[in-house]
Amino acid sequence: MVVHLVDGTFELFRYFLSPAAAFDRSAPEELRAVRGVVASILGMLEGGVTHLGVATDHVIESFRNTLWPGYKTGEGLDPLLYAQFQPLEDALSALGVVVWPMVEFEADDALAAAAVMAAADARVEQVVVCTPDKDLAQCVRGDRIVQLDRRTRGLRNESGVRQKFGVSPASIPDWLALVGDSADGYPGLPGWGEKSAATVLARYEHLEHIPKVATEWDVAVRRATRLAATLTEQRERALLFRELATLRVDAPIGADVDALRWRGPRTDFAAWSVRLGTPALHERSIVAAEYRSTATTRTPARTAASPRWR
């Protein structure tokens, strides 16, 4: 079996900001992004996906906000978008999909925890983490746990992570600590860029293994003396940023692989389909569930049938 794990918060943002959504009048404005995500998830199920979990940020803030005051918050978030967080969780649950609404942790943490859980099951052939978020690159393991950008259909395995970032998945939190992540609200260290961080970490893997003195580095990096001094002076801050970037595989998801098998919609999905302005969603879900219960063979999921490896 193949397990698909979806970043529901990212998908909600994606559909909310989609230019096409602005011209879509079939769904009420206050649920337009929800309808887009629900229809997309249903499309995955119609395409052959059998085991699926969706992680969401039930609230924006998490335990990381207590560690770093500048960490991302809901400040400036469009109220129309924020008001769709809860309805998305309710609508997906009505569709019969397992949803992990995170409060103390973040959706990314739930995806990481679910990926580890699923990969530990010998019945699972592959875990596909559906998000382009660079944080999740740390979860990639060989061809067993891969990352899929559903928009571009780019599929990235471990060699793809190395090609993209210049480091192994295990070094992604260290790389982010040095480079920073503007989306999450921490700046990294002054002078450190993507190339210098990749060059050094490709050799030393983790922050604590990097020699404090540049003359002890056995890799060639521009302004090495200044970079080494900065890392020495701001080591505690770098370690803090790495903690912010490290996903928590102990996030509470309370589900095993069997719980992720889609068995069809709940009865209340009919009402949700009407509320979303698309009664056909319920009809489609019933057809997909009936096919699932009677078919003896399965075709590969279209979401990953023709990927572009990166």
Secondary structure, DSSP 8 states (H G I E B T S, - for coil): -EEEEEEHHHHHHHHHS-HHHHT--SS-GGGHHHHHHHHHHHHHHHTT--EEEEEEESSS--THHHH-TTS--STT--HHHHTTHHHHHHHHHHHT-EEEEESSS-HHHHHHHHHHHHHTSTT-SEEEEE---GGGGGG-BTTTEEEEETTTTEEE-HHHHHHHHSS-GGGHHHHHHHH-BTTTTB---TT--HHHHHHHHHHH-SGGGS-SSGGG--S--TTHHHHHHHHHHTHHHHHHHHHHHS--TT------GGGGB-----TTHHHHHHHTT-THHHHHHHHHHHHHHH-SS----GGGTS-EE-
